[in-house]
Each structure stands twice: as C-alpha cells, then as structure tokens.
C-alpha cells in the first residue's frame, strides 16, 4: 500500500522519458521526476498531446 504512489511516480517518469526519446525532445530524468511530482496533470496533458500528435505548431513538452 505504501509503495503504490512511488510505483506510480516511477512509471510516469519512465513513460515521459520514452516519449521524449521517441520525439527527440530535450530533457532529463531529474526534470521529468520534478514535473511528474509537482505538476502531474500538466505532464499528462503534454504527453497526451505528443502521443496524439495534436500539439499546436511549435509547442512541445520542452519550451526553449
């Protein structure tokens, strides 16, 4: 029961890392961990847009 939140965070970080790798988006595992930990809903929306390919032109998970 105590490990479920930790397992969720780890799986979200892994999924986000795979999406970044497939799409060639800059970032790091530490950055992913911080984003998933403190802004989970934002990261889920970004990932969904990247996977569906419906991200607005010029917008991706990492802004420069």
C-alpha positions in Angstrom: 0.0 0.0 0.0 2.8 2.4 0.8 4.7 1.6 -2.4 1.9 2.3 -4.8 2.4 6.1 -5.0 6.2 5.5 -5.5 5.5 2.9 -8.3 3.1 5.4 -10.0 5.7 8.2 -10.0 8.4 5.8 -11.3 6.2 4.6 -14.1 5.2 8.1 -15.1 8.8 9.2 -15.2 9.7 6.2 -17.4 6.8 6.8 -19.8 7.7 10.5 -20.1 11.3 9.6 -20.8 10.3 7.2 -23.6 8.1 9.9 -25.2 10.9 12.4 -25.0 13.3 9.9 -26.5 10.9 8.9 -29.4 10.1 12.6 -30.2 13.7 13.9 -29.8 12.7 16.3 -27.1 15.4 17.7 -24.8 15.2 17.0 -21.1 16.4 14.8 -18.3 15.2 12.2 -15.9 15.5 14.6 -12.9 13.5 17.2 -14.8 10.8 14.5 -15.5 10.8 13.5 -11.9 10.2 17.0 -10.7 7.5 17.7 -13.3 5.7 14.4 -12.5 5.9 15.0 -8.8 4.7 18.6 -8.7 2.6 19.0 -11.8 1.2 15.6 -12.7 -1.9 16.9 -14.6 0.3 19.2 -16.7 2.6 16.3 -17.6 -0.3 14.0 -18.5 -1.8 16.6 -20.8 1.6 17.3 -22.5 2.2 13.5 -23.0 -1.3 13.0 -24.4 -0.8 15.9 -26.9 2.6 14.5 -28.0 1.3 10.9 -28.4 -1.8 12.0 -30.4 0.2 14.4 -32.5 -2.2 17.2 -31.7 0.2 19.5 -30.1 -0.2 23.0 -31.6 2.5 24.0 -34.0 5.8 24.9 -32.3 4.6 23.6 -28.9 6.2 20.6 -27.4 7.0 19.2 -23.9 10.0 21.5 -23.5 9.9 25.1 -24.5 13.1 26.9 -25.4 
